[in-house]
Amino acid sequence: AAFFGPVARGNPVVDSFEAELRRVLSSLRRLRGAGEAKPSQHDLHRHGANTLFNIWIKYKPRLPEWYYNERLVKVGDTLAQIKEYKLALQQCYERYLQQFVSVNLDDVMDDVQRFKSAFFPNGVSDKNAAIMFHVLQARNVCIYQMVCSRDRNLQNRESLQTCLNALTSLRLTMQVALPQEDLCWLIYNGTIHIYTICRHLMVMGHSAKVLEYLLWASICMESSIPLLSVHYLTWRATLYTAVSQCYFDCQAGIHGEIFARRGLIKIDELKQLEDISSSLEHTETEKIFREATLKMSVMIFKRAVYESRRKSNSFRRESKVNPRKAVNVPWPRTTTERLLVAMFDGAAAQFLAILEALSDPSRNLLPPHPPVPDEVQIPEVTSELFSAGLEILSGNSLKKQKQLLRSLVNIFVVTAGEERVSGDAAVKFVKLAFSYEEWNVFYSAFEFVDNFLQAQDDPTWKKAELELKLLTLMQPIVFPGRFERSFSSTYGGKSKESSTRRGSDKTQIIRSECCSESLKPGDPFRDLLILATTTFSYVSTFEQNVRPDKEILVDVVMCLWQKCKPELQQIQKSGSHCLEYIHKDQAYQWIHLLWIINEIIEKSNIADTNVMFAEITLYLAAILENVADS
């Protein structure tokens, strides 16, 4: 939306001003698109920042105030779009605010009246109020993005507090704007900004701190009449889901289920109004309502699948389904599968519910571990969920399932009644199976999903393929010699039974391709070297958008380091006899492995994600010094 009047053209000062702005923005855009910054690019960037600063100083007294302010904001928006957040904040948004306000925004965040009198002295109905709201929101977005650029994992306490301050400021801005119906666009944008920051903090384990902000965003969507339309229902359901997920993260599942049921009521109320008078195509509105209802139902299932078993356990215990005979038992086979069928239409929705029920933010990929057996029913339900998920992936749950995988960007983009499972969802299922030590499910699902991934050309799927292969290589290291896979699977109507040590033929081939000929099967060093060299090849040969995520690379490095450290400690203890010890005990292979680990850390840029990585580098340096002194 245009905040000011039309720009006066033909004036030589205006034309010169616009030309200089275009040149500096074009230069900054090229630098941003050049990728990893080099020293010469740093100099060019600094020159661009200084040029922009001088432009504002030079032209401020020579331009009309309204025009100058318009360009300040629009240039700031352009800089934010090309991810020049620091420049946008300091050179544009804060420069704009300094012209009108002398008070520090952080000093008035806890007082609505002081905030209104400082930033809106003429009231929120003033013609310039909309641009002020926009600048305040954009300022918070830039502050958040600057935190992400320097401390994505929020390791510093100040970074977390800065994000929370940005959320508080966004909430305050929305609170003041909410009574103005014509500012509904600002409320909508504010909910998006709040959701973006909150989801990041939830991933970092701060759900308890962001719950109030997500609740606020949800209530704002309900309180703005223009935002109550069907057009915004999908987004409103996404906010409801985030609130419910927050409650689950905080171990308050009952409140998560209650809020999800409340969301269902709100959706049904809107549906009744829409049935009376609809401006959209019937099929389109039906799809919107189905998707919104599905999101709420998934969050209800997340608790109900466990709670229903707890309640029924005192009456009877159902015998477990033997996975080797499962192919001969008609679907649904268990209590869990019957609940899935009762609550969801279609394999895609059922699979999504399974993923959500198994997802736990406190559970990391490594080390893998089964569910805590505080109650005997929980491990049983977990196993039934994995069994049901594998059955859906293999195409056995419903006869009409033909095509099972589809490349969707977001696993929530499924409609009740669909029979196809997204590729993202399938990959996530394999990772969950690894995390829960469900090895039969892990290897069976891996074979199926890997066939799909290898047939794709998109970098996203190549990245997923590499990540899953790393998991297959980690399995014998984190769970050595304790898993013998025996399962029955049915693909294409043919049943086959197999029993293999440490995974399938496919994963054995992966290991043999990566293995050094000098190392024989059974050598405890063999699996470590295969994992290390494979990971090193991935971070060395593939582009950044194809490499495995940093989280998995960190897990790989920590896994290798935990296995190497005892051997390396022995080498270090040998002191001046280091070289003799290395030759006598063939310990050189552990030094070689340590070198590979160090190279992985350097090439993948994960050195700042864990203080343990500094210890790895110090170990390598100390051992090399001992070798030199020997």
LINNOR-V299613 format. One record per residue. N is the residue number from 1. RES is the residue in three letters. PHI is phi in whole degrees, 0 to 359 (999 if undefined). OMEGA is omega in whole degrees, 0 to 359 (NA if undefined). Layout:
[[N:RES:PHI:OMEGA] [N:RES:PHI:OMEGA]]
This chain:
[[1:ALA:999:178] [2:ALA:278:183] [3:PHE:268:185] [4:PHE:231:182] [5:GLY:283:181] [6:PRO:294:181] [7:VAL:280:178] [8:ALA:280:180] [9:ARG:259:178] [10:GLY:94:176] [11:ASN:285:183] [12:PRO:299:178] [13:VAL:292:179] [14:VAL:297:181] [15:ASP:297:178] [16:SER:294:178] [17:PHE:300:181] [18:GLU:294:180] [19:ALA:296:179] [20:GLU:294:177] [21:LEU:297:180] [22:ARG:299:181] [23:ARG:295:183] [24:VAL:290:178] [25:LEU:293:178] [26:SER:297:179] [27:SER:296:180] [28:LEU:294:179] [29:ARG:294:178] [30:ARG:295:179] [31:LEU:297:180] [32:ARG:293:181] [33:GLY:278:182] [34:ALA:283:178] [35:GLY:91:185] [36:GLU:298:186] [37:ALA:286:175] [38:LYS:251:181] [39:PRO:307:180] [40:SER:295:179] [41:GLN:289:176] [42:HIS:299:179] [43:ASP:295:179] [44:LEU:295:179] [45:HIS:294:178] [46:ARG:298:177] [47:HIS:297:179] [48:GLY:296:180] [49:ALA:295:179] [50:ASN:295:179] [51:THR:298:180] [52:LEU:297:178] [53:PHE:302:181] [54:ASN:294:178] [55:ILE:299:180] [56:TRP:298:181] [57:ILE:294:185] [58:LYS:295:190] [59:TYR:261:182] [60:LYS:304:181] [61:PRO:283:186] [62:ARG:254:183] [63:LEU:239:173] [64:PRO:300:184] [65:GLU:301:182] [66:TRP:297:181] [67:TYR:288:178] [68:TYR:300:181] [69:ASN:294:178] [70:GLU:299:181] [71:ARG:292:176] [72:LEU:305:184] [73:VAL:288:182] [74:LYS:293:176] [75:VAL:294:176] [76:GLY:300:178] [77:ASP:297:179] [78:THR:295:179] [79:LEU:297:179] [80:ALA:295:179] [81:GLN:296:179] [82:ILE:265:174] [83:LYS:69:172] [84:GLU:266:189] [85:TYR:291:181] [86:LYS:295:178] [87:LEU:296:180] [88:ALA:301:182] [89:LEU:292:189] [90:GLN:281:186] [91:GLN:270:185] [92:CYS:236:188] [93:TYR:295:180] [94:GLU:290:176] [95:ARG:297:178] [96:TYR:296:183] [97:LEU:296:183] [98:GLN:296:179] [99:GLN:288:186] [100:PHE:244:189] [101:VAL:230:177] [102:SER:258:182] [103:VAL:279:176] [104:ASN:280:183] [105:LEU:302:182] [106:ASP:297:182] [107:ASP:277:184] [108:VAL:240:184] [109:MET:292:182] [110:ASP:262:182] [111:ASP:222:183] [112:VAL:297:184] [113:GLN:294:178] [114:ARG:296:179] [115:PHE:298:182] [116:LYS:294:181] [117:SER:291:181] [118:ALA:281:187] [119:PHE:258:180] [120:PHE:226:183] [121:PRO:297:179] [122:ASN:262:180] [123:GLY:89:183] [124:VAL:281:177] [125:SER:270:180] [126:ASP:298:184] [127:LYS:295:180] [128:ASN:265:183] [129:ALA:293:183] [130:ALA:298:180] [131:ILE:292:178] [132:MET:294:176] [133:PHE:301:181] [134:HIS:299:181] [135:VAL:295:180] [136:LEU:297:178] [137:GLN:293:182] [138:ALA:298:178] [139:ARG:301:181] [140:ASN:293:178] [141:VAL:297:180] [142:CYS:297:179] [143:ILE:299:178] [144:TYR:297:181] [145:GLN:295:177] [146:MET:293:175] [147:VAL:297:181] [148:CYS:299:184] [149:SER:291:182] [150:ARG:254:183] [151:ASP:206:185] [152:ARG:302:183] [153:ASN:271:176] [154:LEU:54:181] [155:GLN:285:177] [156:ASN:270:181] [157:ARG:299:180] [158:GLU:296:180] [159:SER:296:178] [160:LEU:298:181] [161:GLN:295:178] [162:THR:297:177] [163:CYS:296:179] [164:LEU:294:176] [165:ASN:297:178] [166:ALA:297:177] [167:LEU:296:179] [168:THR:297:179] [169:SER:294:177] [170:LEU:298:180] [171:ARG:296:179] [172:LEU:296:179] [173:THR:300:180] [174:MET:292:180] [175:GLN:298:180] [176:VAL:287:184] [177:ALA:277:189] [178:LEU:304:181] [179:PRO:294:182] [180:GLN:271:184] [181:GLU:298:181] [182:ASP:288:177] [183:LEU:259:182] [184:CYS:299:178] [185:TRP:298:179] [186:LEU:289:176] [187:ILE:297:180] [188:TYR:299:178] [189:ASN:299:179] [190:GLY:297:178] [191:THR:296:178] [192:ILE:294:180] [193:HIS:296:179] [194:ILE:298:180] [195:TYR:299:181] [196:THR:300:180] [197:ILE:292:182] [198:CYS:296:180] [199:ARG:298:177] [200:HIS:297:181] [201:LEU:292:176] [202:MET:296:178] [203:VAL:298:180] [204:MET:278:176] [205:GLY:90:182] [206:HIS:246:182] [207:SER:300:182] [208:ALA:298:182] [209:LYS:280:186] [210:VAL:255:183] [211:LEU:306:183] [212:GLU:298:182] [213:TYR:285:176] [214:LEU:292:175] [215:LEU:299:179] [216:TRP:299:180] [217:ALA:299:180] [218:SER:295:181] [219:ILE:294:178] [220:CYS:298:179] [221:MET:297:179] [222:GLU:279:186] [223:SER:268:179] [224:SER:262:185] [225:ILE:303:179] [226:PRO:299:183] [227:LEU:274:179] [228:LEU:274:182] [229:SER:287:180] [230:VAL:299:182] [231:HIS:304:183] [232:TYR:257:184] [233:LEU:294:180] [234:THR:302:180] [235:TRP:290:179] [236:ARG:297:178] [237:ALA:295:177] [238:THR:296:177] [239:LEU:294:176] [240:TYR:303:181] [241:THR:297:180] [242:ALA:296:177] [243:VAL:298:179] [244:SER:300:179] [245:GLN:297:178] [246:CYS:300:179] [247:TYR:299:179] [248:PHE:297:178] [249:ASP:299:181] [250:CYS:273:180] [251:GLN:61:177] [252:ALA:239:185] [253:GLY:302:181] [254:ILE:297:178] [255:HIS:289:176] [256:GLY:297:179] [257:GLU:292:180] [258:ILE:298:181] [259:PHE:293:178] [260:ALA:295:177] [261:ARG:294:174] [262:ARG:299:178] [263:GLY:300:177] [264:LEU:299:179] [265:ILE:296:180] [266:LYS:297:179] [267:ILE:296:180] [268:ASP:293:178] [269:GLU:299:179] [270:LEU:294:180] [271:LYS:296:179] [272:GLN:296:177] [273:LEU:293:182] [274:GLU:290:179] [275:ASP:295:179] [276:ILE:286:182] [277:SER:215:182] [278:SER:243:178] [279:SER:260:180] [280:LEU:257:175] [281:GLU:298:183] [282:HIS:301:181] [283:THR:295:180] [284:GLU:292:180] [285:THR:293:178] [286:GLU:300:179] [287:LYS:296:180] [288:ILE:298:181] [289:PHE:293:179] [290:ARG:297:181] [291:GLU:295:179] [292:ALA:295:178] [293:THR:296:179] [294:LEU:299:180] [295:LYS:301:179] [296:MET:292:181] [297:SER:296:178] [298:VAL:298:180] [299:MET:291:176] [300:ILE:292:179] [301:PHE:299:183] [302:LYS:307:177] [303:ARG:263:186] [304:ALA:298:184] [305:VAL:296:178] [306:TYR:271:184] [307:GLU:294:180] [308:SER:297:179] [309:ARG:288:178] [310:ARG:298:182] [311:LYS:290:184] [312:SER:274:186] [313:ASN:294:182] [314:SER:290:182] [315:PHE:265:182] [316:ARG:202:176] [317:ARG:245:182] [318:GLU:271:180] [319:SER:293:182] [320:LYS:285:178] [321:VAL:277:176] [322:ASN:288:184] [323:PRO:299:180] [324:ARG:286:180] [325:LYS:252:187] [326:ALA:297:184] [327:VAL:294:181] [328:ASN:265:181] [329:VAL:257:182] [330:PRO:292:176] [331:TRP:282:0] [332:PRO:277:187] [333:ARG:259:186] [334:THR:233:176] [335:THR:300:179] [336:THR:299:181] [337:GLU:292:178] [338:ARG:293:177] [339:LEU:294:177] [340:LEU:300:181] [341:VAL:295:182] [342:ALA:289:186] [343:MET:263:188] [344:PHE:225:175] [345:ASP:259:175] [346:GLY:98:183] [347:ALA:294:183] [348:ALA:298:180] [349:ALA:293:178] [350:GLN:297:181] [351:PHE:293:177] [352:LEU:298:178] [353:ALA:296:178] [354:ILE:297:180] [355:LEU:301:182] [356:GLU:293:179] [357:ALA:294:181] [358:LEU:273:184] [359:SER:288:180] [360:ASP:214:183] [361:PRO:297:179] [362:SER:278:182] [363:ARG:262:176] [364:ASN:266:179] [365:LEU:297:176] [366:LEU:238:353] [367:PRO:281:177] [368:PRO:291:179] [369:HIS:201:178] [370:PRO:289:178] [371:PRO:299:181] [372:VAL:296:186] [373:PRO:279:176] [374:ASP:289:174] [375:GLU:222:186] [376:VAL:296:182] [377:GLN:289:186] [378:ILE:297:177] [379:PRO:300:179] [380:GLU:295:180] [381:VAL:296:179] [382:THR:301:179] [383:SER:297:179] [384:GLU:294:177] [385:LEU:296:178] [386:PHE:294:178] [387:SER:297:179] [388:ALA:294:179] [389:GLY:297:178] [390:LEU:294:179] [391:GLU:297:178] [392:ILE:293:180] [393:LEU:298:183] [394:SER:282:175] [395:GLY:85:184] [396:ASN:264:188] [397:SER:288:180] [398:LEU:219:182] [399:LYS:298:185] [400:LYS:281:179] [401:GLN:285:180] [402:LYS:249:180] [403:GLN:257:191] [404:LEU:252:185] [405:LEU:245:178] [406:ARG:215:184] [407:SER:279:176] [408:LEU:247:181] [409:VAL:287:184] [410:ASN:242:183] [411:ILE:291:178] [412:PHE:278:183] [413:VAL:276:175] [414:VAL:227:181] [415:THR:246:178] [416:ALA:305:180] [417:GLY:103:180] [418:GLU:283:184] [419:GLU:249:183] [420:ARG:252:182] [421:VAL:258:181] [422:SER:288:178] [423:GLY:298:178] [424:ASP:301:181] [425:ALA:295:180] [426:ALA:295:179] [427:VAL:296:179] [428:LYS:298:180] [429:PHE:297:179] [430:VAL:297:180] [431:LYS:295:177] [432:LEU:296:178] [433:ALA:299:176] [434:PHE:298:183] [435:SER:297:182] [436:TYR:270:183] [437:GLU:61:175] [438:GLU:270:192] [439:TRP:291:177] [440:ASN:301:180] [441:VAL:294:182] [442:PHE:302:184] [443:TYR:287:178] [444:SER:294:180] [445:ALA:293:180] [446:PHE:299:180] [447:GLU:301:183] [448:PHE:293:183] [449:VAL:290:181] [450:ASP:297:177] [451:ASN:299:178] [452:PHE:293:184] [453:LEU:296:182] [454:GLN:292:180] [455:ALA:272:183] [456:GLN:258:179] [457:ASP:255:184] [458:ASP:292:180] [459:PRO:303:180] [460:THR:301:182] [461:TRP:283:176] [462:LYS:296:177] [463:LYS:300:178] [464:ALA:298:179] [465:GLU:299:180] [466:LEU:296:181] [467:GLU:296:180] [468:LEU:293:178] [469:LYS:293:176] [470:LEU:296:178] [471:LEU:295:179] [472:THR:295:179] [473:LEU:281:178] [474:MET:281:187] [475:GLN:306:180] [476:PRO:290:178] [477:ILE:275:181] [478:VAL:279:182] [479:PHE:221:191] [480:PRO:290:170] [481:GLY:61:185] [482:ARG:242:182] [483:PHE:230:171] [484:GLU:242:187] [485:ARG:276:175] [486:SER:220:185] [487:PHE:207:175] [488:SER:241:181] [489:SER:227:180] [490:THR:232:176] [491:TYR:230:178] [492:GLY:63:177] [493:GLY:85:181] [494:LYS:251:179] [495:SER:260:177] [496:LYS:220:179] [497:GLU:247:182] [498:SER:219:177] [499:SER:216:183] [500:THR:226:178] [501:ARG:274:178] [502:ARG:55:170] [503:GLY:104:190] [504:SER:269:176] [505:ASP:301:181] [506:LYS:300:182] [507:THR:287:174] [508:GLN:294:177] [509:ILE:294:178] [510:ILE:303:181] [511:ARG:292:182] [512:SER:293:178] [513:GLU:292:184] [514:CYS:267:194] [515:CYS:271:175] [516:SER:285:182] [517:GLU:293:182] [518:SER:282:181] [519:LEU:253:182] [520:LYS:261:175] [521:PRO:304:183] [522:GLY:101:176] [523:ASP:291:183] [524:PRO:298:180] [525:PHE:279:188] [526:ARG:299:182] [527:ASP:297:179] [528:LEU:295:181] [529:LEU:293:178] [530:ILE:300:180] [531:LEU:297:183] [532:ALA:294:183] [533:THR:292:178] [534:THR:294:179] [535:THR:298:179] [536:PHE:299:179] [537:SER:294:180] [538:TYR:295:183] [539:VAL:282:182] [540:SER:266:189] [541:THR:254:184] [542:PHE:261:177] [543:GLU:294:184] [544:GLN:303:183] [545:ASN:283:179] [546:VAL:251:182] [547:ARG:299:175] [548:PRO:301:178] [549:ASP:301:181] [550:LYS:299:181] [551:GLU:299:179] [552:ILE:289:178] [553:LEU:297:176] [554:VAL:297:178] [555:ASP:299:180] [556:VAL:298:182] [557:VAL:298:180] [558:MET:296:178] [559:CYS:298:180] [560:LEU:295:183] [561:TRP:295:179] [562:GLN:298:179] [563:LYS:280:183] [564:CYS:278:192] [565:LYS:305:180] [566:PRO:301:180] [567:GLU:293:181] [568:LEU:290:176] [569:GLN:297:177] [570:GLN:296:178] [571:ILE:296:181] [572:GLN:295:181] [573:LYS:295:182] [574:SER:291:174] [575:GLY:57:184] [576:SER:290:178] [577:HIS:266:186] [578:CYS:303:184] [579:LEU:296:179] [580:GLU:296:179] [581:TYR:295:182] [582:ILE:298:181] [583:HIS:289:184] [584:LYS:293:185] [585:ASP:255:181] [586:GLN:51:182] [587:ALA:278:180] [588:TYR:300:181] [589:GLN:294:178] [590:TRP:286:176] [591:ILE:293:177] [592:HIS:299:179] [593:LEU:295:178] [594:LEU:298:178] [595:TRP:296:179] [596:ILE:298:179] [597:ILE:301:180] [598:ASN:297:178] [599:GLU:293:178] [600:ILE:299:180] [601:ILE:300:183] [602:GLU:292:185] [603:LYS:288:182] [604:SER:264:177] [605:ASN:56:180] [606:ILE:246:184] [607:ALA:300:184] [608:ASP:270:183] [609:THR:269:183] [610:ASN:205:182] [611:VAL:295:180] [612:MET:298:183] [613:PHE:291:175] [614:ALA:294:178] [615:GLU:296:179] [616:ILE:299:179] [617:THR:296:180] [618:LEU:295:177] [619:TYR:300:181] [620:LEU:298:180] [621:ALA:296:181] [622:ALA:295:181] [623:ILE:293:178] [624:LEU:296:177] [625:GLU:294:178] [626:ASN:297:178] [627:VAL:297:181] [628:ALA:295:181] [629:ASP:274:184] [630:SER:284:NA]]
